[in-house]
Amino acid sequence: MQKQDYEQQINAIERKRLEGRISYEEAILARQRLTDENRRIADEIRRQTQEAIEIHVKEKLKEEQRM
């Protein structure tokens, strides 16, 4: 009986350890996904800003040519 209780305690400890490890790894993955998403958004904003600058420069050039 004591051996069975001991084995159950060992199994419970191991289960908690593994659950903690899984939780830790899930947190790492969530942080990585957030970082990737932020990087994607920043790249998109840079692209849109570059396009807006190019449009502005072209319009400014056309305006100067008209004058």
C-alpha positions as CSV (number, residue, x, y, z in Angstrom):
1,M,0.0,0.0,0.0
2,Q,2.8,2.4,0.9
3,K,4.6,1.6,-2.3
4,Q,1.4,2.4,-4.3
5,D,1.0,5.7,-2.5
6,Y,4.6,6.5,-3.1
7,E,4.3,5.7,-6.8
8,Q,1.2,7.9,-7.0
9,Q,3.0,10.8,-5.4
10,I,5.9,10.4,-7.8
11,N,3.5,10.3,-10.7
12,A,1.7,13.4,-9.5
13,I,5.1,15.2,-9.1
14,E,6.2,14.2,-12.6
15,R,2.8,15.3,-14.0
16,K,3.1,18.7,-12.4
17,R,6.7,19.0,-13.6
18,L,5.6,18.2,-17.2
19,E,2.6,20.5,-17.0
20,G,5.0,23.3,-15.9
21,R,7.3,22.6,-18.8
22,I,4.5,22.6,-21.3
23,S,3.2,25.9,-19.9
24,Y,6.7,27.4,-20.1
25,E,7.1,26.2,-23.7
26,E,3.6,27.5,-24.7
27,A,4.5,30.9,-23.2
28,I,7.7,31.0,-25.4
29,L,5.6,30.1,-28.5
30,A,3.0,32.8,-27.7
31,R,5.8,35.4,-27.3
32,Q,7.3,34.3,-30.6
33,R,4.0,34.5,-32.4
34,L,3.5,38.0,-30.9
35,T,7.0,39.0,-32.0
36,D,6.4,37.7,-35.5
37,E,3.0,39.4,-35.8
38,N,4.6,42.7,-34.6
39,R,7.3,42.3,-37.2
40,R,4.8,41.7,-39.9
41,I,2.8,44.7,-39.0
42,A,5.9,46.9,-38.9
43,D,6.9,45.7,-42.3
44,E,3.4,46.5,-43.7
45,I,3.5,50.0,-42.2
46,R,7.0,50.6,-43.7
47,R,5.7,49.4,-47.1
48,Q,2.6,51.7,-46.9
49,T,4.7,54.6,-45.8
50,Q,7.2,54.1,-48.7
51,E,4.3,53.9,-51.1
52,A,2.8,57.2,-49.7
53,I,6.2,58.9,-50.0
54,E,6.6,57.8,-53.6
55,I,3.1,59.0,-54.5
56,H,3.8,62.3,-52.8
57,V,7.1,62.8,-54.6
58,K,5.5,61.9,-58.0
59,E,2.7,64.4,-57.4
60,K,5.1,67.1,-56.3
61,L,7.2,66.5,-59.4
62,K,4.1,66.7,-61.7
63,E,3.1,69.9,-60.0
64,E,6.6,71.4,-60.5
65,Q,6.6,70.4,-64.1
66,R,3.2,72.1,-64.7
67,M,4.6,75.4,-63.3
